[in-house]
Amino acid sequence: MQDIEVHLPGELPILPLRGLVVYPQTTIPLNVGQPRSIRLVDEAVGGDRLVGLVASKDADLETPGPDDIYEYGTLAQIHRLFRAPDGTIRLLVQGVSRIRVTEFSATEPYLRASVELEPEEVEESLEVQALMRSVVELFGRMADLAPSIPNELLNAALSVEDPLQLVYALATYTRLDLDDQQKLLRLDSTLEKLRMLMGVLTKELEVLELGHKIQTEAQSEMEKMQREYFLREQLKAIQRELGEGDEQLVEVEEFRRKIEEAHMPEEAEREARRELDRLQRLPTAAAEYGVIRTYLDWLVNLPWKQRTDDNLDIAHAREVLEEDHYGLKDVKARILEYLAVRKLRQERADEREQRPQTDLVRREREGAILCFVGPPGVGKTSLGISIARAMGRKFTRLSLGGVRDEAEIRGFRRTYIGALPGRMIQTLRRVESRNPVIMLDEVDKLGRDFRGDPASALLEVLDPEQNNEFRDHYLDVPFDLSEVMFITTANTLETIPEPLLDRMEIIALSGYTEREKVQIAKQYLVPRQIRENGLRPNELTFTDDALMKLVRDYTREAGVRGLEREIGRVARKIVTRIAEGSEDHAEIDASAVSELLDHPRFHYQNEIAERTSETPGVAVGLSVTAAGGDILFIEAAQMPGSKGFQYTGQLGQVMQESARAAFSYVRSKAKDLGLPDDYFEHRDVHLHVPAGAIPKDGPSAGVTMATALASLFTGRPVRGNVAMTGEITLRGQVMPVGGIKDKVLAAHRAGLDTVILPRHNEVDLDDVPEDVRQSMTFIPVDSVDKALDAALVSPDQAVPDAQPEAEHEVPVREV
């Protein structure tokens, strides 16, 4: 580039540049659009064509003043000028020398200032030469990566010998911040300028290499995708020729349509589409194809949005319950309360939705989990069916008896061969509704082993606080169970884990009285057996006496399941006679029952009389089992020996302790019972609970055991119409026990009319049906002495052979 000789005028017009620094010894085009800048150019062209080019500190400032521009700039000469149709001017200027603004003389109509030439120092050394070669090499590598750098500039740079000219030429085509451009211009030493340019070029080269790498990888990925696309299209063409591709395409599109129609939550839909993309890329012969297809089939067929509308009309629910069930007054009342609460909560929720919401409203629980507890045959499952019918929901039953594997509840992970979702998800798919009534039957018979604890898995299912995001192991996406109405059933509460029991509201269903069983048989059991055995209603009828005989002599249960079986036996015998032509209809009375069913199976009254009235030492207790309330005989015997006491009958730990406590209490009361001091010195005592093959345990046999032992030692038999329950202490206090209603009903079924019970349990008699209370006598006691006075016959009726050797009579206490 040729040196230009110029004469620096006293004042120089200053043209501010926005975001740009023009270096000396460089030629660069400029666009001028500001009115004052256009006037500056016009006057400069009419004169010596010299202007001062100084960068503005703020690139967004349209009319910078003296304080808004840098101190150092470049003296430039205008070579060419072109006026564009839009009124702007395009200039070609050449930088001549570096200048420094010393003082501004005018700001209107444009900036004018006094300036001084500031020539740079040009060193001649080996370091300068080395740096020149390095920057040229770096710039060459940049030119290979940046198409915007022209090859002519690279060729020109290779021929430049002036280091200052090389610095400014390369800096013009290198990306620099405005501050770095100004710093490069301000440096006096050419060596320092080369060092700075070296660092800038090195950094810029790293950025260009990284960008080139990213672009290359992206291009390679694009080429790979294009290649896969073409190969996939070729594969589809081959499959169409073989008759295979059409089925897969149809199946994929079908799944895609079902995913859109299922209205899944966002996470589930995202997982379904991801698996569908995998399925589309797999050949049908691949082993994983069937696994993904089964998984998608489960996802799209779950009731994500399908639900039934609730019918919470309380009057309708009461009508359904009365129609389906006889008695159970308290249970029906609790169910109606439950439905009323749900109705009110739903109405309140609808009101809140109509009001504007400003804060995040916490998700409310759907209600408690009902647990029907009672012996078999009392109508637990049928109550669940009635609730579903009253609410207009679908009903399904899920039996949990014997389930030992946690995966039965939560499902198996897809890594296992033949994996499937758990029973909850399977049930919802089968019922095709997200808000059914699901009855979890036999929850007390859940097992556990090395495969996990299914009862713990049920905690998440039955917890209203967390079952809105139940995550099955197979699906691995959340499913909302909060709208499902869960009802559980159990025969006993003892085997249900406490954390699981805590999530449920217990509704106890005790056994039925004889009168209730007769009415249930007339209204439900007999018509059902007539239908199931193919009879017409007028071909078979039962009298009340016949049904009562079936209840008393052929069944021994709290519910009515056995009664229905006996009615079915009678119906089948009549069906046989009608089929043979020997009869066309039959009316069954009490005598016909004995004729058709042979001998009665149970003789409660005879058995009790035989065991209690003949010899002392036998007492009738009351117990509660999984099959309901039952009577329990306890026998005691003594023989010559040396102070030994033993008990048999497969007793549990609690009953063993009750036996020891009863024996110790009777021994401590030997004097009050009229026994001599050495009575137990030469006697062995044996306490036995018959039916030794049946395990027995429970904290309510203490009073009965003490009564049997006292009867044995005093020779006073236990009254034949008395049953008793209660636990005792060593001081003779009678402690309260549970299951009073079941025990009283068991005594009533056995024909006993008197029950001795703890005084604290007197309030529990309100749960006993009114007709049973009216037909029985209840003796509440708070001490064993009062229980003995009420249970044992008077001393003058004692058995002589069993009387103790005593000089005084046993006092009789009034209760």
DAWO-V901744 format. One record per residue. N is the residue number from 0. PHI is phi in degrees with one decimal (NA if undefined). OMEGA is omega in whole degrees, 0 to 359 (none if undefined). D_CENTER is the distance of its C-alpha to the mean C-alpha in Angstrom with 2 decimals. Layout:
N;PHI;OMEGA;D_CENTER  N;PHI;OMEGA;D_CENTER
This chain:
0;NA;183;80.58  1;-77.1;176;83.88  2;-73.1;180;84.42  3;-109.7;177;85.15  4;-90.3;181;87.76  5;-130.5;175;87.04  6;-108.3;185;88.67  7;-72.0;179;86.16  8;-72.3;179;87.03  9;-67.1;177;87.11  10;-121.9;183;84.11  11;-126.9;175;81.38  12;-66.5;183;78.98  13;-106.9;177;75.37  14;-104.8;179;72.73  15;-68.0;178;69.17  16;-111.3;183;66.62  17;-101.4;176;62.91  18;70.6;186;60.66  19;-148.7;174;63.48  20;-121.4;176;66.18  21;-96.6;183;69.34  22;-92.7;173;70.96  23;-61.1;176;74.72  24;64.1;176;76.17  25;-128.5;178;73.43  26;-115.4;187;73.67  27;-148.2;176;70.77  28;-82.6;178;70.32  29;-133.4;173;69.32  30;-112.1;182;68.43  31;-121.0;182;69.91  32;-129.0;180;68.73  33;-70.9;181;69.38  34;-57.4;182;72.64  35;-70.1;178;74.05  36;-71.0;178;73.19  37;-64.6;178;74.94  38;-65.0;178;78.02  39;-58.8;181;77.92  40;-65.8;181;77.97  41;-60.4;181;80.74  42;-71.3;179;83.00  43;-68.4;179;82.27  44;-65.6;178;83.17  45;-75.4;181;86.39  46;-116.5;184;87.27  47;-89.2;177;86.65  48;64.4;180;83.13  49;-100.5;176;81.70  50;-138.4;173;78.42  51;-101.8;181;76.19  52;-99.9;183;72.58  53;-127.4;183;70.27  54;-75.6;176;66.42  55;-83.2;181;64.63  56;-67.3;180;62.19  57;-112.1;184;59.73  58;-68.9;181;59.26  59;-89.1;181;57.98  60;-81.5;186;61.13  61;-77.7;182;63.48  62;-125.5;182;66.73  63;-65.8;177;66.67  64;-101.5;182;69.45  65;-60.0;181;71.34  66;-81.9;186;68.57  67;-103.3;180;65.91  68;-123.4;182;67.37  69;-73.2;181;67.84  70;-80.1;183;71.18  71;-99.4;178;71.74  72;-149.0;184;72.19  73;-133.5;171;74.29  74;-78.3;185;77.68  75;-131.4;178;77.50  76;-117.5;180;79.93  77;-80.7;180;79.15  78;-99.8;183;80.20  79;-133.4;181;78.99  80;-142.4;179;77.86  81;-138.8;180;76.31  82;-94.9;181;75.57  83;-84.7;180;72.61  84;-60.0;181;72.62  85;-81.8;177;69.88  86;95.5;179;72.25  87;-83.8;181;70.82  88;-120.3;177;72.94  89;-109.2;184;72.13  90;-116.3;168;73.97  91;-119.7;185;74.68  92;-114.7;178;75.43  93;-124.2;178;76.55  94;-70.4;184;75.83  95;-106.8;184;79.08  96;-156.3;178;78.51  97;-79.7;180;76.23  98;-130.7;174;77.12  99;-129.0;180;76.20  100;-75.6;181;76.34  101;-100.4;183;78.59  102;-158.8;177;79.07  103;-87.1;181;78.13  104;-104.9;181;81.18  105;-157.4;175;79.68  106;-117.9;178;76.38  107;-127.7;356;77.79  108;-73.0;174;78.07  109;-151.0;184;76.22  110;-73.9;173;75.84  111;-132.6;184;79.00  112;-154.3;172;79.41  113;-85.7;184;81.71  114;-130.1;175;80.40  115;-127.1;176;81.47  116;-73.3;180;81.22  117;-125.5;181;79.00  118;-67.1;181;79.73  119;-82.4;177;77.41  120;-89.8;182;78.67  121;-108.8;180;78.87  122;-86.9;174;79.05  123;-120.1;182;80.57  124;-154.9;179;79.10  125;-65.6;179;77.46  126;-64.7;178;74.09  127;-62.3;180;74.42  128;-62.9;180;75.25  129;-64.2;179;72.32  130;-64.8;177;69.90  131;-59.4;180;71.34  132;-65.5;182;70.70  133;-65.7;182;67.16  134;-68.5;177;66.17  135;-65.1;179;67.80  136;-64.7;178;65.85  137;-61.5;181;62.54  138;-65.3;177;63.40  139;-65.1;177;64.22  140;-65.0;176;60.82  141;-65.8;180;59.25  142;-63.7;178;61.38  143;-68.9;182;60.01  144;-94.9;184;56.43  145;-113.3;180;57.17  146;-63.6;182;58.94  147;-72.1;180;59.89  148;-85.9;182;62.51  149;-71.1;179;65.75  150;-66.0;180;67.65  151;-62.1;179;70.88  152;-65.5;178;69.58  153;-64.2;178;68.80  154;-64.7;179;72.29  155;-67.2;180;73.84  156;-65.1;180;71.97  157;-67.5;183;73.33  158;-100.1;181;76.89  159;-77.2;178;76.62  160;-106.9;180;78.64  161;-80.1;182;78.23  162;-63.1;180;75.14  163;-66.2;179;74.73  164;-64.8;179;74.86  165;-65.1;180;72.31  166;-60.0;185;69.90  167;-69.3;180;70.12  168;-67.4;181;69.96  169;-73.7;180;66.77  170;-64.9;180;65.13  171;-62.4;183;65.66  172;-105.1;178;63.37  173;-110.4;182;60.78  174;-75.0;180;57.66  175;-129.7;172;58.29  176;-68.4;181;57.01  177;-60.7;179;59.68  178;-64.9;178;60.03  179;-67.8;177;60.55  180;-61.7;180;63.11  181;-67.5;178;64.98  182;-65.6;178;64.86  183;-63.0;179;66.31  184;-67.8;186;69.09  185;-78.5;180;69.91  186;-60.8;182;70.34  187;-83.0;186;74.09  188;-86.8;176;74.05  189;-66.2;177;73.61  190;-61.5;178;72.36  191;-66.3;177;69.55  192;-61.5;179;68.76  193;-64.6;179;68.49  194;-63.2;179;66.19  195;-64.2;180;63.87  196;-64.3;178;63.92  197;-61.4;179;63.18  198;-64.3;180;59.95  199;-64.4;180;58.88  200;-64.5;179;59.60  201;-62.7;179;57.71  202;-64.4;180;54.55  203;-64.9;179;54.88  204;-65.7;177;55.41  205;-62.1;179;52.15  206;-63.5;180;50.27  207;-65.7;179;52.03  208;-66.0;177;51.33  209;-64.0;178;47.60  210;-62.2;178;47.49  211;-65.5;178;49.51  212;-63.7;179;47.13  213;-62.8;181;44.09  214;-64.1;180;46.05  215;-66.4;179;47.14  216;-64.1;178;43.64  217;-62.0;179;42.37  218;-66.0;179;45.35  219;-65.6;178;44.76  220;-63.7;178;41.11  221;-63.1;179;42.36  222;-64.4;178;45.01  223;-64.8;179;42.50  224;-64.2;178;40.27  225;-64.0;179;43.39  226;-64.9;177;44.47  227;-63.1;179;41.14  228;-63.1;180;41.34  229;-65.3;178;44.87  230;-65.4;179;44.03  231;-65.9;177;41.07  232;-64.1;176;43.34  233;-63.4;179;45.93  234;-63.7;178;43.40  235;-63.5;178;42.41  236;-64.1;178;46.11  237;-65.0;180;46.68  238;-64.5;176;43.78  239;-63.8;178;45.22  240;-65.5;180;48.56  241;-86.5;180;47.01  242;80.4;183;45.08  243;-107.9;191;41.64  244;-69.2;184;40.45  245;-61.9;181;40.27  246;-63.1;180;37.55  247;-65.9;179;35.27  248;-62.9;179;35.90  249;-63.4;181;35.27  250;-66.2;179;31.98  251;-63.1;180;30.79  252;-65.6;178;31.85  253;-65.0;176;30.19  254;-63.6;180;26.81  255;-62.9;178;27.47  256;-66.4;181;28.23  257;-66.6;178;25.15  258;-62.9;179;22.90  259;-67.0;183;24.72  260;-81.1;184;24.47  261;-73.7;181;20.75  262;54.9;179;19.91  263;-73.6;168;16.78  264;-62.5;187;15.02  265;-58.7;182;17.05  266;-65.6;180;15.14  267;-66.4;180;14.91  268;-67.1;178;18.55  269;-63.5;178;19.72  270;-66.7;180;18.46  271;-64.6;180;20.05  272;-68.5;178;23.29  273;-64.3;178;23.49  274;-67.8;178;23.27  275;-66.1;176;25.77  276;-62.1;177;28.16  277;-64.8;179;28.03  278;-62.6;182;28.72  279;-67.0;182;31.64  280;-85.0;183;33.26  281;-89.1;170;33.07  282;-72.7;183;35.83  283;-64.2;181;34.94  284;-81.7;181;36.36  285;-68.5;182;33.92  286;-65.4;183;31.64  287;-78.9;182;28.56  288;-60.4;180;29.38  289;-66.3;179;28.09  290;-64.6;181;24.81  291;-67.0;181;24.08  292;-62.6;178;25.36  293;-64.7;179;23.05  294;-62.3;179;19.99  295;-64.4;179;21.21  296;-61.8;177;21.98  297;-66.8;184;18.41  298;-63.1;187;17.20  299;-76.1;183;20.00  300;-100.8;176;19.84  301;-79.4;181;16.29  302;-79.9;181;16.47  303;-66.0;182;15.14  304;-123.9;182;17.60  305;-69.9;179;19.26  306;-153.9;177;19.06  307;-106.0;179;21.66  308;-78.4;181;23.34  309;-76.6;171;23.00  310;-106.7;184;26.28  311;-105.1;175;26.16  312;-72.3;185;29.90  313;-65.2;179;30.38  314;-63.7;178;33.82  315;-64.5;179;32.60  316;-63.6;179;29.87  317;-63.7;179;32.58  318;-64.3;179;34.85  319;-65.5;181;32.36  320;-63.5;179;31.60  321;-67.1;180;35.35  322;-72.3;186;36.12  323;-92.2;188;33.72  324;-138.6;176;34.14  325;-101.0;180;37.15  326;75.5;179;36.97  327;52.9;185;33.68  328;-59.2;182;34.68  329;-66.0;180;32.34  330;-64.8;179;29.30  331;-61.9;180;30.09  332;-62.3;180;30.58  333;-68.0;179;27.15  334;-65.4;178;25.52  335;-64.6;175;27.65  336;-62.1;180;26.63  337;-60.5;180;22.95  338;-68.2;179;23.77  339;-64.4;178;26.09  340;-63.1;179;23.51  341;-61.7;180;21.21  342;-63.2;182;24.37  343;-65.5;179;25.44  344;-64.0;180;22.16  345;-66.7;178;22.19  346;-63.8;178;25.83  347;-66.0;179;25.30  348;-65.5;177;22.55  349;-64.0;178;25.05  350;-65.1;180;27.68  351;-66.2;179;25.70  352;-66.7;180;25.10  353;-77.8;178;28.87  354;-84.1;178;29.70  355;-65.5;182;29.70  356;-100.2;179;26.74  357;-108.7;181;27.87  358;-114.9;177;25.02  359;-70.0;182;21.32  360;-91.3;181;19.89  361;-70.0;179;16.80  362;-65.2;183;14.13  363;-90.5;179;14.95  364;-70.2;182;13.13  365;-80.7;181;13.87  366;130.4;183;15.55  367;-74.2;175;15.72  368;-94.9;181;14.84  369;-79.5;177;18.34  370;-127.5;178;19.60  371;-87.3;182;23.05  372;-116.8;179;25.05  373;175.0;181;28.50  374;-67.4;179;30.87  375;-63.1;173;30.95  376;84.5;181;32.54  377;-95.8;174;31.97  378;100.3;181;29.90  379;-66.9;181;26.22  380;-66.3;181;25.15  381;-65.7;175;27.71  382;-64.3;177;26.43  383;-61.9;177;23.05  384;-62.8;180;25.10  385;-66.7;178;27.14  386;-62.4;179;24.25  387;-63.2;180;23.04  388;-67.2;180;26.68  389;-67.0;182;27.26  390;-86.6;182;24.37  391;75.2;180;25.23  392;-101.6;174;21.86  393;-76.6;183;21.51  394;-121.1;174;21.07  395;-146.6;184;19.91  396;-117.4;181;19.99  397;-124.8;182;18.03  398;-84.4;180;20.07  399;-105.7;181;18.58  400;-62.0;178;22.06  401;81.8;179;22.92  402;-71.5;183;19.61  403;-119.2;185;19.90  404;-99.3;178;17.96  405;-60.9;180;14.38  406;-65.3;176;14.45  407;-63.0;179;15.07  408;-95.3;186;11.44  409;-95.6;179;9.85  410;88.9;180;13.03  411;-102.3;177;15.89  412;-70.0;186;16.41  413;-69.0;178;18.98  414;-72.4;180;21.54  415;-87.7;177;22.33  416;-70.2;181;24.91  417;71.6;181;23.82  418;-65.9;179;20.07  419;-143.0;175;17.92  420;-65.7;178;14.31  421;-73.9;185;12.95  422;-65.6;180;14.07  423;-63.9;181;11.21  424;-67.0;178;11.95  425;-61.0;180;15.59  426;-64.5;180;15.74  427;-65.8;177;14.55  428;-65.9;182;17.09  429;-67.9;184;19.70  430;-84.1;176;19.44  431;57.7;176;19.40  432;-157.0;180;17.60  433;-90.6;179;14.25  434;-132.3;177;15.17  435;-82.8;169;16.79  436;-99.6;181;17.38  437;-108.7;178;15.88  438;-97.7;177;17.81  439;-90.5;188;16.53  440;-82.7;176;20.08  441;57.1;181;21.52  442;-67.9;179;18.56  443;-79.5;182;21.35  444;-108.0;173;22.48  445;-65.7;177;19.59  446;-108.5;175;21.22  447;-155.7;177;20.59  448;-153.5;184;22.68  449;-66.1;181;22.93  450;-84.4;177;20.17  451;122.2;182;17.48  452;-116.3;181;16.18  453;-64.6;178;14.15  454;-63.6;177;14.04  455;-67.8;177;12.11  456;-66.3;179;9.56  457;-70.8;181;9.39  458;-59.2;179;8.63  459;-68.9;182;4.83  460;-67.8;187;5.69  461;-94.1;181;8.39  462;-87.9;181;7.65  463;-62.9;181;8.60  464;-79.1;185;8.35  465;-134.8;183;4.77  466;-79.2;174;3.37  467;-74.0;176;5.66  468;-133.4;178;4.37  469;-66.4;184;2.79  470;-114.6;177;5.83  471;-75.0;183;8.51  472;-62.1;182;11.36  473;-75.1;181;13.92  474;-72.0;181;12.81  475;59.9;172;11.55  476;-134.5;184;10.58  477;-71.1;174;7.52  478;-127.8;185;7.68  479;-83.9;177;7.57  480;-103.8;187;7.34  481;-68.7;180;8.80  482;-88.6;179;12.22  483;-75.1;175;12.14  484;-96.4;181;14.41  485;-93.2;173;13.72  486;-128.7;180;16.96  487;-108.9;177;17.59  488;-130.0;179;21.11  489;-157.7;174;22.95  490;-88.9;180;26.61  491;-150.8;182;26.39  492;-96.9;187;24.20  493;-63.1;185;25.81  494;-92.0;179;23.74  495;-86.4;179;20.26  496;-59.8;183;18.86  497;-59.2;180;19.09  498;-60.5;179;15.57  499;-72.6;179;14.30  500;-64.4;182;17.35  501;-66.7;181;16.75  502;-87.8;185;13.77  503;-122.0;174;16.14  504;-101.3;187;19.44  505;-83.8;172;22.21  506;-123.2;185;24.78  507;-85.3;174;27.63  508;-116.8;180;29.73  509;-84.6;181;33.03  510;-73.3;180;35.75  511;-97.3;172;38.24  512;-79.7;180;41.89  513;-61.3;180;44.70  514;-63.8;179;45.43  515;-64.8;178;41.82  516;-62.3;179;41.75  517;-62.8;180;44.97  518;-66.2;177;43.65  519;-62.9;178;40.40  520;-63.2;181;42.58  521;-66.1;187;44.89  522;-87.7;188;42.27  523;-125.3;191;39.60  524;-72.7;181;40.49  525;-62.6;177;44.07  526;-59.3;180;43.43  527;-67.9;179;40.51  528;-68.0;176;42.66  529;-63.6;179;45.55  530;-66.9;185;43.44  531;-67.1;180;41.91  532;-99.1;173;45.39  533;75.3;180;47.08  534;-96.5;172;49.23  535;-91.5;183;50.36  536;-57.8;182;49.89  537;-84.8;182;53.67  538;-89.8;181;54.00  539;-150.5;176;52.29  540;-135.7;179;52.15  541;-121.7;171;51.49  542;-84.4;178;53.30  543;-63.1;179;51.63  544;-64.2;179;53.71  545;-64.8;179;52.47  546;-65.5;178;48.81  547;-64.8;178;49.56  548;-65.5;176;51.29  549;-61.0;181;48.28  550;-67.7;188;46.07  551;-82.4;191;48.48  552;-102.7;186;50.07  553;-122.6;178;47.65  554;-132.5;180;44.15  555;-147.6;189;42.80  556;-151.8;177;39.17  557;-84.8;180;37.03  558;-94.7;183;35.68  559;-128.3;182;37.58  560;-67.8;177;36.45  561;-66.2;178;39.65  562;-61.4;179;41.72  563;-65.7;177;40.53  564;-64.7;179;41.50  565;-65.9;176;44.95  566;-63.1;177;45.38  567;-64.5;176;44.49  568;-61.8;178;47.14  569;-62.9;181;49.74  570;-62.4;181;48.78  571;-67.2;178;49.15  572;-67.2;177;52.59  573;-68.6;177;53.68  574;-59.4;179;52.35  575;-62.3;180;54.52  576;-65.9;179;57.57  577;-66.5;179;57.06  578;-65.7;178;56.69  579;-77.5;180;59.93  580;89.9;181;61.69  581;-79.7;178;62.70  582;-142.1;174;60.76  583;-115.5;173;59.45  584;-162.4;182;57.49  585;-148.4;172;56.86  586;-114.1;187;56.40  587;-92.0;172;54.89  588;-113.6;185;56.23  589;-62.8;180;56.06  590;-68.7;178;58.92  591;-66.9;177;57.43  592;-62.1;179;54.20  593;-62.9;180;56.28  594;-70.4;184;58.19  595;-79.5;187;55.21  596;-107.3;178;52.91  597;63.4;188;55.63  598;-78.5;176;55.46  599;-60.8;182;52.83  600;-92.1;186;50.17  601;-127.0;177;49.80  602;-136.6;183;52.46  603;-58.3;186;50.80  604;-63.2;180;53.92  605;-63.6;182;56.27  606;-63.6;180;54.01  607;-66.4;180;53.61  608;-63.3;181;57.33  609;-64.0;186;58.29  610;-83.7;188;56.17  611;-102.2;189;56.82  612;-87.7;186;60.32  613;-80.8;185;62.43  614;-131.2;174;61.83  615;-69.8;175;60.34  616;95.2;179;57.24  617;-124.9;179;54.70  618;-131.2;180;52.01  619;-105.0;177;49.22  620;-104.6;180;45.81  621;-125.4;182;42.55  622;-140.7;177;39.16  623;-124.3;178;35.65  624;-121.3;178;34.03  625;-64.9;179;31.10  626;-94.2;180;33.62  627;109.0;180;34.56  628;-74.1;180;37.56  629;-155.0;175;40.61  630;-90.6;185;43.98  631;-139.4;178;44.86  632;-87.3;176;48.43  633;-127.1;184;49.51  634;-115.8;177;52.96  635;-133.1;179;55.19  636;-140.5;178;58.43  637;-130.3;183;61.02  638;-155.2;178;63.68  639;-59.9;181;66.24  640;179.9;183;64.74  641;-130.5;172;64.14  642;61.2;179;61.27  643;-94.3;177;58.49  644;-138.2;179;55.21  645;-137.3;179;52.75  646;-138.3;180;49.86  647;-137.4;181;48.50  648;116.2;181;46.04  649;51.6;181;43.01  650;-88.9;175;41.93  651;-78.1;184;38.87  652;-60.8;182;39.15  653;-67.2;180;38.83  654;-70.0;175;41.53  655;-62.7;177;43.77  656;-65.6;178;43.69  657;-63.6;180;44.44  658;-63.9;179;47.41  659;-65.1;180;48.84  660;-64.1;179;48.44  661;-64.0;180;50.14  662;-64.7;180;53.00  663;-64.7;180;53.50  664;-65.7;181;53.58  665;-63.3;177;56.14  666;-63.2;180;58.29  667;-68.3;180;58.19  668;-102.1;183;59.41  669;-57.8;182;62.17  670;-66.0;179;64.93  671;-65.9;179;63.43  672;-84.1;179;63.06  673;80.2;181;66.73  674;-98.3;178;66.28  675;-68.1;183;68.82  676;-62.8;183;67.86  677;-98.1;185;68.24  678;-61.2;185;66.37  679;-91.8;182;63.55  680;-68.7;187;65.95  681;-125.3;180;66.83  682;-132.3;168;63.87  683;-103.8;182;60.71  684;-119.4;180;57.84  685;-125.1;177;55.26  686;-106.2;184;52.16  687;-133.2;173;50.48  688;-113.2;185;47.53  689;-58.3;187;48.25  690;62.0;185;45.89  691;-66.4;179;45.51  692;-76.8;182;43.31  693;-102.7;177;40.46  694;-64.5;182;38.59  695;-135.0;177;38.87  696;-162.5;179;37.36  697;146.6;184;36.59  698;-91.5;179;38.06  699;-147.1;183;40.26  700;-105.5;185;43.32  701;-61.5;181;45.45  702;-63.6;181;47.66  703;-64.6;179;48.28  704;-65.1;178;49.26  705;-63.9;179;51.57  706;-66.1;179;53.13  707;-62.7;180;53.80  708;-68.4;179;55.43  709;-63.4;178;57.48  710;-62.8;180;58.62  711;-64.6;186;59.73  712;-73.9;183;61.66  713;-90.6;183;63.31  714;78.1;180;64.03  715;-96.1;180;62.55  716;-64.8;175;60.31  717;-81.5;180;57.05  718;-57.9;186;57.42  719;-73.8;182;56.35  720;-108.3;188;54.35  721;-113.1;169;52.20  722;-124.7;186;48.65  723;-148.4;176;46.98  724;-152.9;179;43.84  725;140.1;177;43.12  726;-107.8;185;42.90  727;-123.1;171;45.81  728;-108.1;179;46.69  729;-64.4;179;49.76  730;-90.7;174;51.53  731;91.8;177;51.09  732;-78.6;178;48.45  733;-99.8;184;46.19  734;-96.0;180;42.50  735;-69.1;180;39.97  736;-133.9;180;37.66  737;-106.3;176;34.84  738;69.8;184;34.79  739;-62.0;182;38.02  740;-61.5;180;37.45  741;-61.6;182;36.77  742;-69.0;179;39.77  743;-64.6;178;42.08  744;-64.7;177;41.23  745;-65.4;177;41.97  746;-63.8;179;45.31  747;-65.7;178;46.08  748;-63.1;181;45.42  749;-80.9;178;47.74  750;85.4;178;50.53  751;-85.8;184;50.54  752;-112.3;181;51.48  753;-133.2;180;51.14  754;-129.7;173;48.14  755;-96.4;184;48.44  756;-143.0;179;45.31  757;-62.2;182;44.54  758;-64.1;180;45.64  759;-68.0;178;42.31  760;-92.3;182;40.75  761;-63.6;180;43.21  762;-68.2;180;40.70  763;-72.2;179;38.44  764;-68.7;177;41.20  765;-65.4;180;40.12  766;-80.3;182;37.31  767;-77.3;178;39.96  768;-54.0;185;41.25  769;-59.1;183;44.45  770;-66.0;178;46.63  771;-71.7;179;45.69  772;-62.0;182;46.50  773;-70.1;183;49.82  774;-93.1;184;50.84  775;-129.6;176;50.08  776;-111.5;181;51.35  777;-116.9;182;49.07  778;-118.9;176;50.52  779;-79.5;181;48.38  780;-131.8;176;49.61  781;-121.2;177;48.88  782;-143.9;181;51.10  783;-67.7;180;51.97  784;-57.6;179;55.61  785;-67.9;178;54.84  786;-66.1;179;52.72  787;-65.8;179;55.66  788;-61.9;182;58.10  789;-80.2;187;56.04  790;-92.0;186;55.27  791;-89.4;176;58.61  792;-69.3;182;61.77  793;-66.5;184;64.76  794;-60.3;182;66.94  795;-72.6;176;69.81  796;-101.5;181;67.65  797;-68.1;179;66.66  798;-75.5;186;67.47  799;-60.8;184;70.72  800;-65.3;185;70.01  801;-97.5;183;66.79  802;-66.1;176;68.25  803;-72.3;177;68.19  804;-80.6;183;71.50  805;-146.5;182;71.78  806;-91.9;180;74.59  807;-125.5;181;72.58  808;-87.6;179;70.35  809;-77.9;179;66.60  810;-69.2;178;65.98  811;-106.8;181;63.83  812;-97.7;177;61.48  813;-82.8;179;60.66  814;-98.8;none;56.98
